[in-house]
Amino acid sequence: MMNYHKLLEKVSEYALDYFKTQNSKSFIYHNKKHTEDVVNKTTEIANHYQVNPHDLAMVCSAAWFHDLGYFIDPDHHESQSALLAESFLRAKEVDESDILIIKNCIMATHMPQSPNSLLEKIICDADLYHLGTDDFLKKDKAMQQEYNDFHHPHLNKSEWRQKSIVFLQKHQYHTDYCQQLLDSSKQKNIEILKSKVGNALDKVVQPEHKLDENIAVADVTPATDRPKIKKNKDKAIDDKPEKGIETMFRISSSNHQRLSDMADKKAHIMITVNSIILSALISLVLRRLNEYEYLLIPTIILLGVSVAAMTFSILSTRPSIPNGVFSKDEVDNKTVNLLFFGNFYKMGLDDYNYGMLKMMDDKEFLYGSLIKDLYSQGVVLGKKYRLLRIAYSVFMFGLIVSVIAFIIAVTFFSTNKPTI
């Protein structure tokens, strides 16, 4: 069976050595630092979706390889990177199916991006993660310099900014994680670029200076159109708080859901472990206690610990459902949360439709319901983790006490000490 952790180590070593041997100062943006950033962001997004070790190795390997082709052919670097990956992975006897997954991930980063699988979406978003960060302007400047090193004629700042605005407006993140986390910041970067372009245009035409009538200023926006830019900018700024609020609700709800899944997994682990302990005690020890009477107290302690830990773990995952009914008065008074199924699952469709339409028409009712839903998730999470903490504490300390009790019983109270 392939050791994917070892494979990923070999891939990273190969990529880092490749950058050393192909050290080109022309690649100011597509360099080792960019690749390392993409690998880190790929890992971050993949961990959010809790991908298995195999898939993590596949997508991170693709991230290490995805830009190595720039040193061979910048205009077709994805296909060159895929060939480099294929050659290396075959030499390491990696399965053809895994090689295909890695190559598809690399090719998915080709512009315009069109990923199909979750892994392809992850690497695409990791590759352009910076578009929604505070580092965007710095990296965009490096990208312009690199572009001008390979293309003629060069693009000046204004031309490049307009090109960047168009790119940002057309771009979209493919994972809901990046959409929730980065979309609002990406919009902010668009507005910053627009303001810089607008300021540059203002500097080109100064009212106090006369322009030579024989000189034509190319690509200058007429003065009458400039207020429109400012108006759109102001509108976007006015929309930001609402978008920020919606993003906050999405991220918080997603985080609560992930924490709830983690709690359920922890409870499952505790239930499984204690089930095994109980089965072993019942089948091996309890039926022979008449032969080992000195083990009675340690056995009872361990039984009690296992039962208590299992009970608290089950309680942490035990669902509690409300009566599933609401009244029209509750809808009119905005006191019911229609976003939680427990409040409406016994209601008819017409009543539920009435409530939802009422909520969607009322911004205060809608946001109030979102707040209640978020709060309810937090309350449930608090209860889950409180019970889980009790279960793990009981198990940990109880196990220590049980082991000590067994040692004392065997050491001081055993006479013939027969073997079980």
N, C-alpha and C positions, 0 to 999 in steps of 0.2 A: 504493500500500500504506500502511495506517495506521501512523503512527509512535506506538507505544504508550507510549514514554517521554514524548513530548511531551503525549500525551493525559493521562497521569497527572499531569503538572505542572499542566495546566489544571484538572483536577479538584481537586487540592489547593488551588490558588489560589482556586477558586470556594468550596470548603468553608470556608477560613479567612476569606475576605471575608464569607461568610454569617454566621459566628459574630460578626464585628465588628458587622454591621448588626442582628443579633438578640440583642444582648447582654442576657441576662436573668439576674439574680443569683439567681433562684429555682432554677436548674438547678445545684446544687452538685456533683452527680455527673456527669450527662449534659452535659458541657461540652466545650470545645475540648481540654482536657487529656486527657479520657477518649478522645476520638476519635483524637488523636495516639498515645495508648498502644495503641489497638486497631490502628491502621495499622502501628505498629512491630512488634507481636506477630504480625500477619498476615504481614508480610514475613519475620519470623523463622521461622515455621512453614512458609511457602511455600518458603523457601530450604532448609529441612531436606529437603523432598520434591523439591527441584530442579525446580520447575515452570518451564515455558518463559516467555519474556518476555510473550507474549500473555496467558496465564493469570494471571501475576503482576499485570499491569496491570488485569485484570478484577476480581480479588479485592481488590486494594488500592483501586480506585475504589469498590467497594461499601463498603469499610471507611470511606472518607471520607464517604460519603453516609448510612451506615446509621442515624445518630441525628439527622440534620438535621430530621426530621419532628417531633421533640419540640417545636419552636417553633411548630408548626401545630396538632397534636393529640396530646398526650402519650399518650392511651389507644390511638391507632391510628398511632403514629409510624412503624412499618415501612412501611405502605402509603403514607403521605405522603412518606417518604424515597424510596421507589421512584418515585413520581410526579415528585419533584424531579429525580432522576437521569435519568429518561426524558426529561423536557423539556430538560435541559441537554445530554445526549448527542445527542439528535436535532438540536439546534441546531449541534452540532459535526460532524454528518453521520457519526456512528458507525453501523456496521452494526446492523441490527435484531437479528441473532443475538447480537451482543455486548451490546446493551442488555438482552436477555432474560436473559443469563447474570448480569449485574450485578444486575438486579432480583430474580432468584431467590436470589442470595446475600444480598441485603438481607432478603428475606422469610423466609429460613431462620433469621434471628436471633429471630424471633417466638417467645415462650414458649408452650407447651413447644417447645424446638428439635427440628426433625425434618429435618436436612440429608440430601441425597441424594448429591450429587457431592462429590469431594475438596475443591473450592473452597468449597463451602457448609460443609463440616465445618471447614475452616481458619478461616473468618471466625467461625463459632459459637464455636470454642474460643478465638480471639483476643478475642472480646467478653467472655468470662467467664474469661479467663486469670488474673485476680487472685484468683479463689477458692482457688487453690492457691499463693498467695504470702504473704510476710510483710506485705504491704500490705493484706491483706484486711480486718482489723479497722478500719483507718483509712478505707478506702473504704466499708465497710459502714456506718460511722457517718455518712458523707456521704450515703449512699443513704437512710438513715433520715430524716435532716433534710429531704432533698428530697421524700421520700414524704409526710412530715407537712405540708409546705408546700402540697401539692396534694390532700390527703385529710383528711376529718374523719369520725369523731373521730381524734385523733392516737394513735399507738401509743407506749407507753412503752418503756423500754429492754428490760425483761423480755419484753414481748410481741413486740418486734421481733427479739430474739435467738431466741426460739422459732420465729418465722417464718423466720428465716435458717437455723436448724438444719434445718427441714423442707426448705427449698429446696436446701441443700447436699447433703442425703442423697438427694434425688431426682435431682439433677444428675449427669450423666456426660459426660466429655470424649469427643469423637468420633474424634480422631486418636490413633494409638498414641503419637505423640511427646508429646502433652500427658498422656496416660494414664501413661506411664512417668515423666514429669518432675514432674507436679503432683498426682497422686492421693494420695500419702502426705502431702504438705503440706496438701492440702484436708482430709484426715481429721484432721490435727492441729488445724486451725482449727475443725472440728466439736467436737472435744474441749474446746478452749478456751471455745467458746460454751456448751457444756454445763456446764462448771465455773462459768462466770459465772452462768448461770441457777440452778445449785444453790446458789451462795453467796448470791444474792439471796433465794432461798426461805428459807435459814437465817436471814437478817436479819429476815424478816417475822415469824417466830414465835420469840421468845426465851424460853427456859424460865424465866428469872428474873423475867420480867414477867408479871403477870396480865392477861389480855385481858377486856374488858368482855363479859359473856355475851350482851349484846344486839347485839354487833358481829360480823358474819360476814365472814371473810376469804375472798375469792373466789379461786379458781384456785390454792390453796396445796396443795402435795403433802403428804399425811400424813407424819408423822415416821417411821412404820414403813416407808415406801417409799423414804426417802432413802438408806439403805445400798445399795439396789439400784442407784441411780444411780452411787454410788461404785464398786460392784462392776463394773458395765459399763465405767466409765471405766478402772478398773484393768486389766480384761481387754483393753481396746483398747490401753492403753499396753504391756501384755505382748506384744500381737501386732505392735506397730510395728517392732521390730527385724527380724522375719521378713519383713514386707512391705517394709521398707527394703532388705533384702538382695536380695529378688526384683526390686525396682525397679532396684537397682544392676546386677544381671546383665542385665536387659533393655536398659537404657540403654547399658551398655558393649558388649554384643553388637551393638546397632543402630549405635553409633558406629563400631565396627570394620568393620561391613559397608559403611557409607558411605565410610569411608576406603579400603576395598578397591576399591569402585567408582570412586572418584576416581583411584586408582593405575592401574587398568585403562584409564581414559580418557586419562591422561597417557601411558601406554605406547602406546596407539593413535595418539595425536598424533605421538609420536616416530617410530613405524614408518611412518606415512603420509608425513611430511615427508622422511625419509631414502629412502623408496622413490621419491619424486619426484626427489630429487637424483641417485640412482643411475641412474634412467631417463634423465635429462637428460645425465649424463656419458657413459653408454654410447652413446646415440644421436647425440650432437653432438660429443663431444670425442675419445673413444677411437679411433674409426674414422678420424680425421684427424690423429692425433698425428705421422704421418710428415711432415706439412706444418708442424706446430708442435712440434717436438721440445723446445723450451725450456719447454713446459708439462707435460712428462712428470712431473717431481717434484711440482709442486703438485697435479696430477690424481691421482697415486697417494696423496698425503696426504689429499686430500678423499675419495677412495674408501675409504681405510682408516678414516677418521673415521666415515663414514656406515655402513659395515659394522659397526664396533665398537658404535656407538650403537644400531643396530638389533638387534644380537645381545643386548646387555644388556637392551633393552626387551622382546624376546621372552622372554628368560630370566625376567624379572620376572612375566610372565603365564603362564609354562609351568606347568601343574599337576603336582603330585607326589601320587600316590595310594598309600596303604599296601596291604598284601596283601588286606585286606577280610575277614579271618577272625579270630575270637576263640574262646577255649575256655571251658568252664564253670568251670574253675579260675580263670581271670582274672576272671570275674563274681563268683565266691564270694570271691575275694581283693580285689575292688573295685579292680582295676588297669586295667580297660579303660574307655575313654570311648565309650559307646554313642550319644552325641549327634552324633558325626561319622560321616558315611556311609562314609568310607574304612575304618572298622574293622569294618563288618558287611555290606557290599554283596554278598559272596559267600556269606553265611550263609543258612540256611533260616529261614522265618518262625517256626517253633516255637522254634528256638534264640534268635532275636532277641526273641521274646515273653517267653521265660524270663528273659533278661537285663534287659529293660525292667521287668517286674513286680518283679524282685529290687531293681532300682534305686529304683523308686517306693516300695517298702516300707521303704527304708532312707534316712533323711534325710541321714546322713553320706555315703553312696554317691552320692546325688543331687547334693548340693552339691559333693562332690568331683569329680563328672563335669562339673558346670558350670564349676568352677574350671579343670579341665584343658582344657575346650573354649575358654574365654576365653583361657587361656594360649597354646593352639595358634593361635588366631586372631592373637594378638599376635606370635607368632614368625613366622607367614607374612607378616603386615604388615611386620614389620621387614625380612625378606628382600626383599619387593617394593620397599619404599622405598629400601633400600640399593642394589639393582641399578638402580633408576630414577635415583637420584642420580648413580651412576657414568655411566649413559647420558647424562644431561643435561650432566654435567661434560665428558665426552668430546666431546659435540657442540658445546658452547659454546666450549671452549678450542681444540678441533680446527678449528672453523670459523674462528676468529680466525687461527690459524696458517696455514690454507689460503689465506685471503684475502691475508695478508701474503706468502706464498710466490708467489701469482699476481702480486701487484704487483711483487715483486722480479724475477720471471721476465720479465714484460712490459717492465719498465723497463730492466733491465741485460743481458738475454740475447736480446731480440728484435732481429732485424735488419731485416726488411721489414715486420713487424707487420701481416700481412694480417688482414682481418676475417672472423670465423667466420660 
